[in-house]
Amino acid sequence: MNNIGVYIKRKENKLLQREVAEKIGISNQSYYLKETGKRDFTIPEAKRLAILYNCKLDDLFGREVNAQ
């Protein structure tokens, strides 16, 4: 999964990985692995990120995510 949008939104909001991990309810290590593309965010995690950043899933992950 392309997670560059997640990284960009985090930097735009001046948040640390550990801060975002805490806000979406996952461990720091898990967040790191997911943001760097070594693991995938679950749909609920992705939705929490979209709510946190007040954006659409497409803004975070591109058009490949279909959360219907």
PDB file of N, CA, C and O in Angstrom:
ATOM      1  N   MET A   1       0.840  -1.178   0.000  1.00  0.00           N
ATOM      2  CA  MET A   1       0.000   0.000   0.000  1.00  0.00           C
ATOM      3  C   MET A   1       0.887   1.244   0.000  1.00  0.00           C
ATOM      4  O   MET A   1       1.923   1.282   0.663  1.00  0.00           O
ATOM      5  N   ASN A   2       0.472   2.239  -0.738  1.00  0.00           N
ATOM      6  CA  ASN A   2       1.203   3.493  -0.820  1.00  0.00           C
ATOM      7  C   ASN A   2       0.827   4.370   0.366  1.00  0.00           C
ATOM      8  O   ASN A   2      -0.304   4.847   0.446  1.00  0.00           O
ATOM      9  N   ASN A   3       1.758   4.587   1.284  1.00  0.00           N
ATOM     10  CA  ASN A   3       1.468   5.341   2.495  1.00  0.00           C
ATOM     11  C   ASN A   3       2.123   6.710   2.520  1.00  0.00           C
ATOM     12  O   ASN A   3       2.226   7.318   3.585  1.00  0.00           O
ATOM     13  N   ILE A   4       2.566   7.209   1.382  1.00  0.00           N
ATOM     14  CA  ILE A   4       3.243   8.504   1.354  1.00  0.00           C
ATOM     15  C   ILE A   4       2.309   9.621   1.806  1.00  0.00           C
ATOM     16  O   ILE A   4       2.753  10.590   2.421  1.00  0.00           O
ATOM     17  N   GLY A   5       1.026   9.493   1.506  1.00  0.00           N
ATOM     18  CA  GLY A   5       0.054  10.498   1.939  1.00  0.00           C
ATOM     19  C   GLY A   5      -0.051  10.567   3.451  1.00  0.00           C
ATOM     20  O   GLY A   5      -0.251  11.645   4.011  1.00  0.00           O
ATOM     21  N   VAL A   6       0.080   9.426   4.119  1.00  0.00           N
ATOM     22  CA  VAL A   6       0.027   9.375   5.582  1.00  0.00           C
ATOM     23  C   VAL A   6       1.214  10.140   6.152  1.00  0.00           C
ATOM     24  O   VAL A   6       1.067  10.922   7.091  1.00  0.00           O
ATOM     25  N   TYR A   7       2.378   9.911   5.584  1.00  0.00           N
ATOM     26  CA  TYR A   7       3.597  10.612   6.021  1.00  0.00           C
ATOM     27  C   TYR A   7       3.452  12.119   5.810  1.00  0.00           C
ATOM     28  O   TYR A   7       3.770  12.909   6.698  1.00  0.00           O
ATOM     29  N   ILE A   8       2.975  12.507   4.643  1.00  0.00           N
ATOM     30  CA  ILE A   8       2.839  13.927   4.312  1.00  0.00           C
ATOM     31  C   ILE A   8       1.855  14.609   5.257  1.00  0.00           C
ATOM     32  O   ILE A   8       2.134  15.694   5.767  1.00  0.00           O
ATOM     33  N   LYS A   9       0.705  13.978   5.492  1.00  0.00           N
ATOM     34  CA  LYS A   9      -0.287  14.569   6.398  1.00  0.00           C
ATOM     35  C   LYS A   9       0.267  14.694   7.817  1.00  0.00           C
ATOM     36  O   LYS A   9       0.013  15.688   8.498  1.00  0.00           O
ATOM     37  N   ARG A  10       1.016  13.697   8.258  1.00  0.00           N
ATOM     38  CA  ARG A  10       1.604  13.763   9.598  1.00  0.00           C
ATOM     39  C   ARG A  10       2.568  14.943   9.690  1.00  0.00           C
ATOM     40  O   ARG A  10       2.544  15.693  10.666  1.00  0.00           O
ATOM     41  N   LYS A  11       3.411  15.106   8.680  1.00  0.00           N
ATOM     42  CA  LYS A  11       4.375  16.215   8.684  1.00  0.00           C
ATOM     43  C   LYS A  11       3.664  17.565   8.592  1.00  0.00           C
ATOM     44  O   LYS A  11       4.054  18.516   9.269  1.00  0.00           O
ATOM     45  N   GLU A  12       2.625  17.654   7.757  1.00  0.00           N
ATOM     46  CA  GLU A  12       1.870  18.905   7.635  1.00  0.00           C
ATOM     47  C   GLU A  12       1.242  19.310   8.972  1.00  0.00           C
ATOM     48  O   GLU A  12       1.116  20.495   9.279  1.00  0.00           O
ATOM     49  N   ASN A  13       0.856  18.313   9.749  1.00  0.00           N
ATOM     50  CA  ASN A  13       0.227  18.570  11.041  1.00  0.00           C
ATOM     51  C   ASN A  13       1.228  18.623  12.187  1.00  0.00           C
ATOM     52  O   ASN A  13       0.848  18.750  13.351  1.00  0.00           O
ATOM     53  N   LYS A  14       2.502  18.524  11.851  1.00  0.00           N
ATOM     54  CA  LYS A  14       3.594  18.631  12.832  1.00  0.00           C
ATOM     55  C   LYS A  14       3.416  17.666  14.000  1.00  0.00           C
ATOM     56  O   LYS A  14       3.548  18.039  15.166  1.00  0.00           O
ATOM     57  N   LEU A  15       3.109  16.405  13.652  1.00  0.00           N
ATOM     58  CA  LEU A  15       2.939  15.360  14.659  1.00  0.00           C
ATOM     59  C   LEU A  15       4.068  14.351  14.570  1.00  0.00           C
ATOM     60  O   LEU A  15       4.612  14.111  13.492  1.00  0.00           O
ATOM     61  N   LEU A  16       4.415  13.767  15.691  1.00  0.00           N
ATOM     62  CA  LEU A  16       5.381  12.674  15.733  1.00  0.00           C
ATOM     63  C   LEU A  16       4.642  11.361  15.495  1.00  0.00           C
ATOM     64  O   LEU A  16       3.436  11.269  15.722  1.00  0.00           O
ATOM     65  N   GLN A  17       5.374  10.347  15.036  1.00  0.00           N
ATOM     66  CA  GLN A  17       4.759   9.042  14.816  1.00  0.00           C
ATOM     67  C   GLN A  17       4.090   8.534  16.089  1.00  0.00           C
ATOM     68  O   GLN A  17       2.985   7.996  16.035  1.00  0.00           O
ATOM     69  N   ARG A  18       4.746   8.700  17.226  1.00  0.00           N
ATOM     70  CA  ARG A  18       4.183   8.195  18.485  1.00  0.00           C
ATOM     71  C   ARG A  18       2.895   8.915  18.844  1.00  0.00           C
ATOM     72  O   ARG A  18       2.002   8.314  19.443  1.00  0.00           O
ATOM     73  N   GLU A  19       2.779  10.196  18.489  1.00  0.00           N
ATOM     74  CA  GLU A  19       1.553  10.941  18.760  1.00  0.00           C
ATOM     75  C   GLU A  19       0.388  10.417  17.928  1.00  0.00           C
ATOM     76  O   GLU A  19      -0.724  10.251  18.429  1.00  0.00           O
ATOM     77  N   VAL A  20       0.655  10.161  16.660  1.00  0.00           N
ATOM     78  CA  VAL A  20      -0.389   9.629  15.784  1.00  0.00           C
ATOM     79  C   VAL A  20      -0.772   8.219  16.221  1.00  0.00           C
ATOM     80  O   VAL A  20      -1.954   7.876  16.254  1.00  0.00           O
ATOM     81  N   ALA A  21       0.217   7.408  16.552  1.00  0.00           N
ATOM     82  CA  ALA A  21      -0.051   6.045  17.017  1.00  0.00           C
ATOM     83  C   ALA A  21      -0.987   6.071  18.216  1.00  0.00           C
ATOM     84  O   ALA A  21      -1.945   5.301  18.279  1.00  0.00           O
ATOM     85  N   GLU A  22      -0.712   6.943  19.154  1.00  0.00           N
ATOM     86  CA  GLU A  22      -1.552   7.055  20.351  1.00  0.00           C
ATOM     87  C   GLU A  22      -2.972   7.492  19.987  1.00  0.00           C
ATOM     88  O   GLU A  22      -3.948   6.964  20.521  1.00  0.00           O
ATOM     89  N   LYS A  23      -3.078   8.458  19.076  1.00  0.00           N
ATOM     90  CA  LYS A  23      -4.386   8.982  18.699  1.00  0.00           C
ATOM     91  C   LYS A  23      -5.253   7.943  17.983  1.00  0.00           C
ATOM     92  O   LYS A  23      -6.477   7.964  18.111  1.00  0.00           O
ATOM     93  N   ILE A  24      -4.623   7.031  17.228  1.00  0.00           N
ATOM     94  CA  ILE A  24      -5.427   6.027  16.520  1.00  0.00           C
ATOM     95  C   ILE A  24      -5.447   4.682  17.237  1.00  0.00           C
ATOM     96  O   ILE A  24      -6.062   3.729  16.758  1.00  0.00           O
ATOM     97  N   GLY A  25      -4.780   4.604  18.379  1.00  0.00           N
ATOM     98  CA  GLY A  25      -4.884   3.428  19.230  1.00  0.00           C
ATOM     99  C   GLY A  25      -4.033   2.232  18.856  1.00  0.00           C
ATOM    100  O   GLY A  25      -4.452   1.087  19.029  1.00  0.00           O
ATOM    101  N   ILE A  26      -2.821   2.496  18.335  1.00  0.00           N
ATOM    102  CA  ILE A  26      -1.898   1.403  18.035  1.00  0.00           C
ATOM    103  C   ILE A  26      -0.531   1.716  18.652  1.00  0.00           C
ATOM    104  O   ILE A  26      -0.281   2.841  19.085  1.00  0.00           O
ATOM    105  N   SER A  27       0.343   0.721  18.689  1.00  0.00           N
ATOM    106  CA  SER A  27       1.669   0.930  19.262  1.00  0.00           C
ATOM    107  C   SER A  27       2.540   1.772  18.334  1.00  0.00           C
ATOM    108  O   SER A  27       2.289   1.873  17.133  1.00  0.00           O
ATOM    109  N   ASN A  28       3.562   2.366  18.921  1.00  0.00           N
ATOM    110  CA  ASN A  28       4.522   3.161  18.132  1.00  0.00           C
ATOM    111  C   ASN A  28       5.172   2.305  17.050  1.00  0.00           C
ATOM    112  O   ASN A  28       5.291   2.728  15.900  1.00  0.00           O
ATOM    113  N   GLN A  29       5.590   1.098  17.429  1.00  0.00           N
ATOM    114  CA  GLN A  29       6.262   0.213  16.480  1.00  0.00           C
ATOM    115  C   GLN A  29       5.333  -0.170  15.335  1.00  0.00           C
ATOM    116  O   GLN A  29       5.738  -0.180  14.172  1.00  0.00           O
ATOM    117  N   SER A  30       4.100  -0.482  15.668  1.00  0.00           N
ATOM    118  CA  SER A  30       3.128  -0.844  14.642  1.00  0.00           C
ATOM    119  C   SER A  30       2.902   0.320  13.682  1.00  0.00           C
ATOM    120  O   SER A  30       2.845   0.126  12.467  1.00  0.00           O
ATOM    121  N   TYR A  31       2.774   1.518  14.224  1.00  0.00           N
ATOM    122  CA  TYR A  31       2.577   2.688  13.376  1.00  0.00           C
ATOM    123  C   TYR A  31       3.763   2.882  12.439  1.00  0.00           C
ATOM    124  O   TYR A  31       3.584   3.125  11.245  1.00  0.00           O
ATOM    125  N   TYR A  32       4.972   2.775  12.978  1.00  0.00           N
ATOM    126  CA  TYR A  32       6.177   2.924  12.162  1.00  0.00           C
ATOM    127  C   TYR A  32       6.159   1.943  10.989  1.00  0.00           C
ATOM    128  O   TYR A  32       6.406   2.326   9.846  1.00  0.00           O
ATOM    129  N   LEU A  33       5.864   0.681  11.281  1.00  0.00           N
ATOM    130  CA  LEU A  33       5.851  -0.338  10.231  1.00  0.00           C
ATOM    131  C   LEU A  33       4.800  -0.034   9.172  1.00  0.00           C
ATOM    132  O   LEU A  33       5.016  -0.281   7.986  1.00  0.00           O
ATOM    133  N   LYS A  34       3.684   0.492   9.595  1.00  0.00           N
ATOM    134  CA  LYS A  34       2.599   0.797   8.667  1.00  0.00           C
ATOM    135  C   LYS A  34       2.895   2.052   7.845  1.00  0.00           C
ATOM    136  O   LYS A  34       2.660   2.069   6.637  1.00  0.00           O
ATOM    137  N   GLU A  35       3.401   3.085   8.483  1.00  0.00           N
ATOM    138  CA  GLU A  35       3.707   4.305   7.738  1.00  0.00           C
ATOM    139  C   GLU A  35       4.810   4.067   6.713  1.00  0.00           C
ATOM    140  O   GLU A  35       4.794   4.666   5.638  1.00  0.00           O
ATOM    141  N   THR A  36       5.759   3.207   7.032  1.00  0.00           N
ATOM    142  CA  THR A  36       6.861   2.943   6.110  1.00  0.00           C
ATOM    143  C   THR A  36       6.515   1.878   5.073  1.00  0.00           C
ATOM    144  O   THR A  36       7.355   1.535   4.240  1.00  0.00           O
ATOM    145  N   GLY A  37       5.287   1.348   5.112  1.00  0.00           N
ATOM    146  CA  GLY A  37       4.846   0.409   4.088  1.00  0.00           C
ATOM    147  C   GLY A  37       5.227  -1.039   4.331  1.00  0.00           C
ATOM    148  O   GLY A  37       5.013  -1.885   3.463  1.00  0.00           O
ATOM    149  N   LYS A  38       5.781  -1.336   5.479  1.00  0.00           N
ATOM    150  CA  LYS A  38       6.161  -2.719   5.786  1.00  0.00           C
ATOM    151  C   LYS A  38       4.953  -3.538   6.228  1.00  0.00           C
ATOM    152  O   LYS A  38       4.968  -4.767   6.156  1.00  0.00           O
ATOM    153  N   ARG A  39       3.910  -2.856   6.685  1.00  0.00           N
ATOM    154  CA  ARG A  39       2.632  -3.464   7.047  1.00  0.00           C
ATOM    155  C   ARG A  39       1.530  -2.555   6.515  1.00  0.00           C
ATOM    156  O   ARG A  39       1.775  -1.391   6.198  1.00  0.00           O
ATOM    157  N   ASP A  40       0.336  -3.084   6.421  1.00  0.00           N
ATOM    158  CA  ASP A  40      -0.801  -2.285   5.954  1.00  0.00           C
ATOM    159  C   ASP A  40      -1.647  -1.808   7.126  1.00  0.00           C
ATOM    160  O   ASP A  40      -1.810  -2.516   8.120  1.00  0.00           O
ATOM    161  N   PHE A  41      -2.181  -0.601   6.996  1.00  0.00           N
ATOM    162  CA  PHE A  41      -3.159  -0.124   7.961  1.00  0.00           C
ATOM    163  C   PHE A  41      -4.445  -0.915   7.759  1.00  0.00           C
ATOM    164  O   PHE A  41      -4.807  -1.236   6.627  1.00  0.00           O
ATOM    165  N   THR A  42      -5.132  -1.229   8.844  1.00  0.00           N
ATOM    166  CA  THR A  42      -6.452  -1.839   8.720  1.00  0.00           C
ATOM    167  C   THR A  42      -7.427  -0.749   8.272  1.00  0.00           C
ATOM    168  O   THR A  42      -7.128   0.441   8.372  1.00  0.00           O
ATOM    169  N   ILE A  43      -8.576  -1.161   7.786  1.00  0.00           N
ATOM    170  CA  ILE A  43      -9.582  -0.179   7.374  1.00  0.00           C
ATOM    171  C   ILE A  43     -10.001   0.705   8.555  1.00  0.00           C
ATOM    172  O   ILE A  43     -10.077   1.922   8.390  1.00  0.00           O
ATOM    173  N   PRO A  44     -10.276   0.138   9.748  1.00  0.00           N
ATOM    174  CA  PRO A  44     -10.610   1.031  10.870  1.00  0.00           C
ATOM    175  C   PRO A  44      -9.491   2.023  11.213  1.00  0.00           C
ATOM    176  O   PRO A  44      -9.768   3.177  11.541  1.00  0.00           O
ATOM    177  N   GLU A  45      -8.240   1.584  11.140  1.00  0.00           N
ATOM    178  CA  GLU A  45      -7.114   2.490  11.407  1.00  0.00           C
ATOM    179  C   GLU A  45      -7.054   3.592  10.350  1.00  0.00           C
ATOM    180  O   GLU A  45      -6.836   4.760  10.671  1.00  0.00           O
ATOM    181  N   ALA A  46      -7.250   3.210   9.093  1.00  0.00           N
ATOM    182  CA  ALA A  46      -7.222   4.184   8.005  1.00  0.00           C
ATOM    183  C   ALA A  46      -8.337   5.207   8.175  1.00  0.00           C
ATOM    184  O   ALA A  46      -8.138   6.397   7.932  1.00  0.00           O
ATOM    185  N   LYS A  47      -9.505   4.743   8.590  1.00  0.00           N
ATOM    186  CA  LYS A  47     -10.620   5.670   8.815  1.00  0.00           C
ATOM    187  C   LYS A  47     -10.308   6.626   9.971  1.00  0.00           C
ATOM    188  O   LYS A  47     -10.641   7.809   9.904  1.00  0.00           O
ATOM    189  N   ARG A  48      -9.673   6.118  11.023  1.00  0.00           N
ATOM    190  CA  ARG A  48      -9.304   6.993  12.145  1.00  0.00           C
ATOM    191  C   ARG A  48      -8.278   8.040  11.697  1.00  0.00           C
ATOM    192  O   ARG A  48      -8.326   9.186  12.144  1.00  0.00           O
ATOM    193  N   LEU A  49      -7.353   7.649  10.820  1.00  0.00           N
ATOM    194  CA  LEU A  49      -6.389   8.614  10.284  1.00  0.00           C
ATOM    195  C   LEU A  49      -7.099   9.694   9.480  1.00  0.00           C
ATOM    196  O   LEU A  49      -6.782  10.876   9.609  1.00  0.00           O
ATOM    197  N   ALA A  50      -8.057   9.295   8.652  1.00  0.00           N
ATOM    198  CA  ALA A  50      -8.799  10.260   7.835  1.00  0.00           C
ATOM    199  C   ALA A  50      -9.562  11.239   8.723  1.00  0.00           C
ATOM    200  O   ALA A  50      -9.632  12.431   8.424  1.00  0.00           O
ATOM    201  N   ILE A  51     -10.129  10.734   9.811  1.00  0.00           N
ATOM    202  CA  ILE A  51     -10.833  11.611  10.756  1.00  0.00           C
ATOM    203  C   ILE A  51      -9.837  12.547  11.441  1.00  0.00           C
ATOM    204  O   ILE A  51     -10.090  13.746  11.567  1.00  0.00           O
ATOM    205  N   LEU A  52      -8.716  12.001  11.876  1.00  0.00           N
ATOM    206  CA  LEU A  52      -7.686  12.802  12.536  1.00  0.00           C
ATOM    207  C   LEU A  52      -7.231  13.961  11.652  1.00  0.00           C
ATOM    208  O   LEU A  52      -7.089  15.089  12.123  1.00  0.00           O
ATOM    209  N   TYR A  53      -7.004  13.679  10.370  1.00  0.00           N
ATOM    210  CA  TYR A  53      -6.490  14.690   9.447  1.00  0.00           C
ATOM    211  C   TYR A  53      -7.585  15.422   8.685  1.00  0.00           C
ATOM    212  O   TYR A  53      -7.301  16.281   7.850  1.00  0.00           O
ATOM    213  N   ASN A  54      -8.861  15.075   8.979  1.00  0.00           N
ATOM    214  CA  ASN A  54      -9.991  15.711   8.316  1.00  0.00           C
ATOM    215  C   ASN A  54      -9.842  15.657   6.791  1.00  0.00           C
ATOM    216  O   ASN A  54      -9.902  16.677   6.106  1.00  0.00           O
ATOM    217  N   CYS A  55      -9.648  14.449   6.289  1.00  0.00           N
ATOM    218  CA  CYS A  55      -9.474  14.269   4.855  1.00  0.00           C
ATOM    219  C   CYS A  55     -10.117  12.952   4.427  1.00  0.00           C
ATOM    220  O   CYS A  55     -10.660  12.218   5.254  1.00  0.00           O
ATOM    221  N   LYS A  56     -10.052  12.664   3.143  1.00  0.00           N
ATOM    222  CA  LYS A  56     -10.585  11.418   2.594  1.00  0.00           C
ATOM    223  C   LYS A  56      -9.501  10.355   2.584  1.00  0.00           C
ATOM    224  O   LYS A  56      -8.310  10.664   2.615  1.00  0.00           O
ATOM    225  N   LEU A  57      -9.928   9.095   2.540  1.00  0.00           N
ATOM    226  CA  LEU A  57      -8.966   7.996   2.447  1.00  0.00           C
ATOM    227  C   LEU A  57      -8.095   8.132   1.203  1.00  0.00           C
ATOM    228  O   LEU A  57      -6.907   7.813   1.234  1.00  0.00           O
ATOM    229  N   ASP A  58      -8.689   8.608   0.105  1.00  0.00           N
ATOM    230  CA  ASP A  58      -7.922   8.806  -1.129  1.00  0.00           C
ATOM    231  C   ASP A  58      -6.759   9.778  -0.924  1.00  0.00           C
ATOM    232  O   ASP A  58      -5.701   9.624  -1.533  1.00  0.00           O
ATOM    233  N   ASP A  59      -6.959  10.770  -0.071  1.00  0.00           N
ATOM    234  CA  ASP A  59      -5.891  11.743   0.203  1.00  0.00           C
ATOM    235  C   ASP A  59      -4.711  11.088   0.911  1.00  0.00           C
ATOM    236  O   ASP A  59      -3.567  11.512   0.745  1.00  0.00           O
ATOM    237  N   LEU A  60      -4.992  10.059   1.697  1.00  0.00           N
ATOM    238  CA  LEU A  60      -3.943   9.381   2.458  1.00  0.00           C
ATOM    239  C   LEU A  60      -3.285   8.249   1.672  1.00  0.00           C
ATOM    240  O   LEU A  60      -2.070   8.059   1.736  1.00  0.00           O
ATOM    241  N   PHE A  61      -4.099   7.504   0.931  1.00  0.00           N
ATOM    242  CA  PHE A  61      -3.593   6.261   0.320  1.00  0.00           C
ATOM    243  C   PHE A  61      -3.718   6.218  -1.192  1.00  0.00           C
ATOM    244  O   PHE A  61      -3.324   5.224  -1.801  1.00  0.00           O
ATOM    245  N   GLY A  62      -4.241   7.239  -1.810  1.00  0.00           N
ATOM    246  CA  GLY A  62      -4.424   7.214  -3.242  1.00  0.00           C
ATOM    247  C   GLY A  62      -5.714   6.515  -3.614  1.00  0.00           C
ATOM    248  O   GLY A  62      -6.508   6.169  -2.740  1.00  0.00           O
ATOM    249  N   ARG A  63      -5.923   6.310  -4.853  1.00  0.00           N
ATOM    250  CA  ARG A  63      -7.179   5.747  -5.362  1.00  0.00           C
ATOM    251  C   ARG A  63      -7.301   4.249  -5.176  1.00  0.00           C
ATOM    252  O   ARG A  63      -8.365   3.691  -5.446  1.00  0.00           O
ATOM    253  N   GLU A  64      -6.251   3.573  -4.722  1.00  0.00           N
ATOM    254  CA  GLU A  64      -6.299   2.120  -4.615  1.00  0.00           C
ATOM    255  C   GLU A  64      -7.137   1.602  -3.446  1.00  0.00           C
ATOM    256  O   GLU A  64      -7.466   0.417  -3.404  1.00  0.00           O
ATOM    257  N   VAL A  65      -7.486   2.474  -2.497  1.00  0.00           N
ATOM    258  CA  VAL A  65      -8.265   2.056  -1.345  1.00  0.00           C
ATOM    259  C   VAL A  65      -9.747   2.157  -1.666  1.00  0.00           C
ATOM    260  O   VAL A  65     -10.220   3.201  -2.114  1.00  0.00           O
ATOM    261  N   ASN A  66     -10.480   1.068  -1.436  1.00  0.00           N
ATOM    262  CA  ASN A  66     -11.912   1.043  -1.635  1.00  0.00           C
ATOM    263  C   ASN A  66     -12.544   0.556  -0.349  1.00  0.00           C
ATOM    264  O   ASN A  66     -12.549  -0.647  -0.084  1.00  0.00           O
ATOM    265  N   ALA A  67     -13.070   1.447   0.445  1.00  0.00           N
ATOM    266  CA  ALA A  67     -13.555   1.089   1.788  1.00  0.00           C
ATOM    267  C   ALA A  67     -15.071   0.968   1.836  1.00  0.00           C
ATOM    268  O   ALA A  67     -15.673   1.307   2.855  1.00  0.00           O
ATOM    269  N   GLN A  68     -15.695   0.505   0.789  1.00  0.00           N
ATOM    270  CA  GLN A  68     -17.149   0.354   0.797  1.00  0.00           C
ATOM    271  C   GLN A  68     -17.581  -0.847   1.569  1.00  0.00           C
ATOM    272  O   GLN A  68     -18.778  -1.116   1.672  1.00  0.00           O
TER     273      GLN A  68
END
